[in-house]
């Protein structure tokens, strides 16, 4: 099968060509994971692929709870979005636990 003039980003079951022995071969970027790409997929499609690029992590937020268990979060931005079936973006947000220790916590008890 041939992907010439037919390359799709992501997972797209409508992006296929007739392959050997009446089987379908695919021209979407997901075919690399499933192993059912058309023979010319890399030559026809991957040359234009652009993977996601993200910026640095921002600072952690303050703890969501001034006293006791809470959470902090941080994020980063996409600087170059993926195109033509390039690598998808990684997580843009992270969260972790924290323990609020505001000066008034001890007196609130």
N, C-alpha and C positions, 0 to 999 in steps of 0.2 A: 504494500500500500504506500501511497505517497501523500505527504502533508503539504505539498507545494500549493501555495495560495490559501492555506487553511491551518492557522495556528491559533490556539486559544489559551488564554491565561486560566489558572485555577483548575477546578474540576468541572468539566463540561461534557456530559455524555453525548451531546449532539455534535461533537467535534471529532469525527472519525472518518476513515476511508476504508474501502474494501481491501482486505488483506489476503493472505494466502489461505487456500482451502475454504473460501467463503467466510472466514472469520473477520471480525472487525479489528482494525488497529486504530489507535487513538493519536490525536495531535494536540491534546490539551496538556498542560504542564504536569497534571496529576499522573499521567501515564508513566512518568519516571518512577513513581512510588509503586505503581501496580505492575510495572514491567510489560505493558502491552502497547508500547509506542510503535508507530510505523517505522519502517527501516530508515527513512530519511528524516526522522523527527529532529535529531540534533543538527543536521546540516540545514534544514529548512526553517527551524523555529528557534533554536537556542542562540543563534548568532545575535539576535536582537534582544535577548533577555537582559533585564536589568534587575538585580536583586535589591531588596529593601536596605536602606541605610538609615540608621537612627543616630540621634545626637547623644550627648552624655546624660547621665542621670542628674536630675535636679536635686536640690537639698531635701532632706526628710522634713516632713511637716512636724509640728508640735504634737505631743501626745493628745489623743482625743479625750482622755479623761484627766482632769487636773489632779485627782487623787485616786490611786488604785490602778487596776488593769485597764488598758486602752489599746489603741493602735496608732501607728504612724504610717504615712504613705509618701511615695515619691513617684515622679513620672519623667518621661523623656518624650521627645518629639520625633516624628518621622522627617528626615531631611531629604530623602529620595524615595518616593513610593515605588513599589515593585511594578515592573511593566513586562509585557510579553512573556508571562510565565516565569519570571525571575523569582528568587527566594522570597517567601512571604516575610512580613515583619515579625520580629520577636515581641514579647510582652512589652507594653508601653507603661505599665503601672506595676508597682510593687507595694506590698503592705507587710508590716511586721508588728509584733506586739511591743508594748512599752508599759512602764509603770509610772504614772504621774506622781510627781513629788513636789507639788506647789508648796510654798512656805506655809500656807494656811491649813494644809492637810492635817498636821498634828494637832492643831487647836480645834479643828472641827469635831473631833471625837469628844 
